[in-house]
Structures are given as structure tokens and as C-alpha cells.
């Protein structure tokens, strides 16, 4: 089965459209009357791996709680998160390290203590691609 990938530049949202022509006897989408032959898939340009890695970090419910606590309270010492979260110190430290390495929180050392704060720009940057996806989905739904 041979296939070719043909990029077609479209202006909307600086995305590229890829049409996949397959020498296949069965096109499930066309046979189901869902999409016409030559169906196109829109793929965002650029490397999505860093974005996906950040989404994976915030997909943990406990990390979302930590972000909520930090956002509501400003700089918070790691030691003050154990009781409200009901977690041990090593587990809290693990979650904070994941958030820090993803660039979603900042860390300030004060003697032996580490204080963490949400990086609002990083959270905004995390939401921006999702907003663009929603805008593209809305535009596609309106043109259909």
C-alpha cells in the first residue's frame, strides 16, 4: 500500500492541511458516508511535544490542587502543603519538582526552605494553544 503526503498551505491559524492519498481498497470514512474521498486532516505546525508534556504534568489532580493553593496564596513554603493535601513531604516535593521542571511554578530558596509560586505567564501560555484549538473547531463547525 503506497501513500503520499501532500502539504497544502492554508492561511487560517497558520496551520497546514495534509491530504493522504492511499491506494487502499477500503476507505472507512468514505464508505461510511462520513467524509468524501480525499478527506483532509488539519495538523498544527510546530513541535507539540513540550505542550503535551506540560499538559501531562497538570493532568494529575493533586498537582492541580497544588496550583490552586499556590495561585490563591502567593508564595507558599513546601512544608506548608503537607497538611492541606494530606500527603507526605517526599510526595509533595515530587509534585512540586514536576511543576517546577515544567516551568509552571517558580521556586525561591530562603535558607533551608523552598517557597513556590505559580508562574502566571506559563499558565497563560499553557491555555493559549487550547484556545486556538477551540477557535479552529468553532470556525470549522460554522463553515460546515
C-alpha positions in Angstrom: 0.0 0.0 0.0 1.6 3.3 -1.2 0.8 6.6 0.3 1.8 10.2 -0.3 1.5 13.2 2.0 0.7 16.5 0.2 1.0 19.6 2.3 -1.3 22.5 1.3 -0.7 25.8 2.9 -3.9 27.4 4.3 -4.0 30.9 5.8 -6.3 30.4 8.7 -4.4 30.0 12.0 -1.1 29.3 10.2 -1.9 25.6 10.0 -1.1 23.1 7.3 -3.5 20.7 5.7 -2.3 17.3 4.8 -4.2 15.1 2.3 -3.4 11.5 2.5 -3.9 9.6 -0.8 -3.9 5.8 -0.1 -4.0 3.0 -2.7 -6.3 1.1 -0.4 -9.4 -0.8 -1.5 -11.3 0.4 1.6 -11.6 3.9 2.9 -13.7 3.6 6.0 -14.6 7.3 6.2 -15.8 7.5 2.6 -17.6 4.1 2.8 -19.5 5.3 5.9 -20.6 8.5 4.1 -18.9 10.5 6.8 -16.4 12.2 4.6 -15.9 12.5 0.8 -12.9 10.9 -0.8 -9.7 12.9 -0.4 -10.7 13.8 3.2 -8.2 16.2 4.8 -6.8 16.3 8.3 -5.7 19.6 9.7 -2.5 19.3 11.7 -1.0 22.2 13.8 2.5 23.2 12.8 5.4 23.1 15.2 6.5 20.7 17.9 3.7 19.8 20.2 5.8 17.6 22.5 6.6 20.3 25.0 3.0 21.4 25.2 1.9 17.8 25.6 4.4 17.3 28.4 3.1 20.3 30.3 -0.5 19.0 29.9 0.6 15.7 31.3 2.1 17.4 34.4 -1.2 19.3 35.1 -3.4 16.3 34.4 -2.6 15.0 37.9 -5.4 16.0 40.3 -3.0 16.6 43.2 -0.9 18.9 41.0 -4.0 20.9 40.1 -4.8 21.3 43.8 -1.2 22.5 44.4 -1.5 25.0 41.6 -4.8 26.2 43.1 -3.3 26.6 46.6 -0.3 28.5 45.2 -2.5 30.7 43.0 -4.7 31.6 45.9 -1.9 32.2 48.4 1.1 33.5 46.5 4.4 32.2 47.7 3.9 29.1 49.8 6.6 27.0 51.6 6.7 23.4 50.6 6.4 22.4 54.2 3.0 24.1 54.5 1.5 21.9 51.7 1.7 18.6 53.5 -1.3 19.1 55.9 -3.8 20.6 53.5 -3.0 18.0 50.8 -2.8 15.0 53.2 0.5 14.0 51.6 3.9 13.1 53.0 6.8 15.5 52.4 8.5 13.3 49.8 5.3 13.2 47.7 4.7 16.9 48.0 8.3 17.5 46.9 7.9 15.2 43.9 4.8 17.0 42.7 6.4 20.4 43.2 9.5 19.3 41.3 7.3 18.1 38.4 5.6 21.5 38.3 8.9 23.4 38.6 10.5 21.3 35.8 7.5 22.0 33.6 8.1 25.7 34.2 4.6 26.2 35.8 5.9 27.3 39.2 8.9 29.3 40.4 11.0 28.4 43.4 12.7 30.7 45.8 15.2 29.3 48.4 15.0 31.0 51.8 17.6 29.4 54.0 16.7 25.7 54.2 13.1 26.4 53.0 11.8 26.4 49.4 8.9 28.7 48.6 6.8 28.1 45.4 4.7 30.5 43.4 2.6 30.0 40.2 4.1 31.5 37.1 1.0 33.2 35.6 2.7 33.7 32.2 3.4 29.9 32.0 -0.2 29.1 32.8 -1.4 31.6 30.2 0.9 30.0 27.6 -0.5 26.6 28.5 -4.0 27.8 27.8 -3.3 29.6 24.6 -2.9 26.6 22.3 -6.2 25.1 23.7 -7.9 28.4 22.9 -6.6 28.3 19.4 -7.9 24.7 19.0 -11.3 25.8 20.3 -11.3 28.8 17.8 -10.4 26.5 14.9 -13.1 24.0 16.0 -15.7 26.7 16.2 -14.7 28.1 12.7 -14.8 24.6 11.2 -18.2 23.9 12.8 -19.6 27.2 11.5 -18.4 26.5 7.9 -19.8 23.0 7.8 
